[in-house]
Structures are given as structure tokens and as C-alpha cells.
Amino acid sequence: MEAVTLLIAVTALILGILAVPALILAILAFRRTGGAADLKRQVESTTSSLDLKKQVEFLASMADSLREKTADALDRLEKSIRKSEKGE
């Protein structure tokens, strides 16, 4: 039992040691590619506020439609299950 606990502790230590340089490399890579400022600039340049508003409205209507279809399907499923329970 002690060997298993020791093995888990050693594994966690090794993973912790490996995670720190990986995090540092990820931060450096993010900064090298432009960071958050570049990402914000790209988002602002690719979509205007009007286009973004249209996209949000379209997605909202699609979500409402999907919600209604899901509710209908669940209602049919419930009715089907209740019929099969009554038949048994």
C-alpha cells in the first residue's frame, strides 16, 4: 500500500515538473503570435457589429427552433413510453 502511495506521489511530482515548462512555452508562444491585442484586432476587423448582430439573431432563432423540435420529440417519446407501460 505504501509503494502505491509513493508511486502516485512521484508521478504527481514528475507531472508537476513537466507542466511548468509546458505552461511557460505556451505563454511565450501566445505572446510571440501577437497575444490578446492581436486576437482582439482580428475579431474587430473580421466582423462588423451589424454582421455580429445578424449572426446572433440567426443563432438565437436556430436555438429556439431546435428547442421546440427537441421538446416535441421528447413529448412523442414520453407518449410512446406511457402507451407501452399501459400495455404491459
C-alpha positions in Angstrom: 0.0 0.0 0.0 2.9 2.4 0.8 4.5 1.6 -2.5 1.4 2.6 -4.4 1.1 5.9 -2.5 4.8 6.6 -3.1 4.3 5.8 -6.8 1.4 8.2 -7.0 3.3 10.9 -5.3 6.3 10.5 -7.5 4.1 10.5 -10.6 2.4 13.7 -9.5 5.7 15.3 -8.8 7.0 14.4 -12.3 3.9 15.7 -13.9 4.1 18.9 -12.0 7.7 19.4 -13.1 6.7 18.8 -16.7 3.7 21.1 -16.5 5.6 24.2 -15.5 7.8 24.4 -18.7 4.9 23.5 -20.9 2.9 26.4 -19.4 5.8 28.8 -19.9 6.2 27.7 -23.5 2.5 28.2 -24.2 2.6 31.7 -22.7 5.7 32.6 -24.8 4.1 31.2 -28.0 0.9 33.2 -27.3 2.9 36.4 -26.9 5.0 35.7 -29.9 1.9 35.3 -32.1 0.6 38.7 -31.0 -1.2 37.9 -27.8 -4.6 39.2 -26.8 -4.3 42.5 -28.5 -3.8 40.9 -31.9 -6.7 38.5 -31.3 -9.0 41.4 -30.4 -7.9 43.3 -33.5 -8.6 40.3 -35.7 -12.1 39.8 -34.3 -12.9 43.5 -34.7 -11.6 43.6 -38.3 -13.4 40.4 -39.5 -16.9 41.2 -38.2 -18.7 44.4 -38.0 -21.2 45.0 -35.2 -24.1 44.7 -37.7 -22.8 41.4 -39.0 -22.3 40.2 -35.5 -25.8 41.2 -34.5 -27.3 39.4 -37.5 -25.3 36.3 -36.6 -26.5 36.4 -33.0 -30.1 36.8 -34.1 -29.8 33.9 -36.6 -28.2 31.7 -33.9 -31.0 32.6 -31.4 -33.7 31.7 -33.9 -31.9 28.4 -34.7 -31.7 27.7 -30.9 -35.4 28.4 -30.5 -36.2 26.1 -33.4 -34.0 23.3 -32.0 -35.5 23.7 -28.6 -39.1 23.3 -30.0 -38.1 20.3 -32.0 -36.4 18.7 -29.0 -39.5 19.4 -26.9 -41.7 17.8 -29.5 -39.5 14.7 -29.8 -39.4 14.3 -26.0 -43.2 14.6 -25.9 -43.7 11.9 -28.5 -41.2 9.7 -26.7 -43.0 10.2 -23.4 -46.3 9.3 -25.0 -44.8 6.2 -26.6 -43.3 5.0 -23.3 -46.6 5.7 -21.4 -48.5 3.6 -24.0 -46.1 0.7 -23.8 -46.3 0.9 -19.9 -50.1 0.7 -20.1 -50.0 -2.2 -22.5 -47.9 -4.3 -20.1 
